[in-house]
Amino acid sequence: MSKLLRKLLFIDLLKGMLITFKTIFTQPVTIRYPKQKRPLEEGFRGRHAFVRNPETGRERCVACTKCAQVCPSQCIYIDYSVNTESGARVLTKYEVDAFRCIFCGYCEEVCPVNAIVLTEFYEYASYNRESNYFNKERLLKNWDEFMEHYKRTDYLNKFWYLPGIKRDRLPVGKRQPRVVYKNINSEGR
């Protein structure tokens, strides 16, 4: 008898309509993406970039290979040569496969000279695989593009200096925070 009464009175239909009328005049939870953009959460990790050394205009990387060793997805490939006069390593090849990356940020945490960074830039979808395979030149270009759209003049990545770790336990190059300043006068490299 109760099933017949429910069908005759359209109880299920009325419940659905009640839900519809409750939500029809509320604000939508979605945003209109190309025109509106969500504010990034603190700690967001996006496209890879090499931090450009302001004195030399080149990358800061010293080819220590720590980032490639710590990477859980093995998406970083490094090749270097040794300078016969000074004995220092010279970076010859640095590649990141962004499709394999899980954006954990271990590379930027372990880097002793703060050379690699996962920027806050997230709009880099493409139709070919090659555009998400970053070499040394492309990583420097990513840094320039990021700093071009960066709103402040100084940049200090929060993952370069993790809370709870004493500064004297960090590598020598990371003990003192070095802010990267935006070169406002340069038109491009």
Phi, psi and omega in degrees: 000320182292326178294319179294319179295320179296320180291321182290324182268000179054047183298314182295321178294319179294323177297316178297318179293325178296317178296318179299314181290332177292322187262352186292331183255010177271164179290143178289152179269347178270163177240159178272094195307303187297328181274320178250140178235140178291143173291140182286142176286153178295131181092011179294140179238123182237228187295142180287150176204152172266132176286128182277130177288121185294333181285315185262337184081003180255179179289157179276348189302136178251011177059045178279344179066014178294323181295320179290327180288323185273346185294118181289336181263358179054049182259001182251129180238125184233139172225143182214164172236163181252128178289123185291331182282310185263341182080004181277152177280141178240122182290123178251329182212130176219119182227143178233126175265101186293337178290332179273339185294140177254007175056043179281333179085008179298326181298317181284335178286323186272344184297122183286344182240011180055050183271325184253144180214145171261107187286174178272014181270122185239357182263079179222041175287149181208174181262353179232154184289326185298330182287344176252021173245102190268125171261186186299316181292319180293324178295321176293321177295322176300320178297315180297318178295320180295314181291333177296322182262357180289133189282332181263169179268341179242147182228127174222111184287133183289341180273354175287331182228097185279142178291146178094350178255124181292142183298327181289347177270350179280160173300157186304320182291345183252359186292322178255126180296127178245114180282139175265125182260143179284132177275101186284330186280340185278139180276337182153161184247000000 
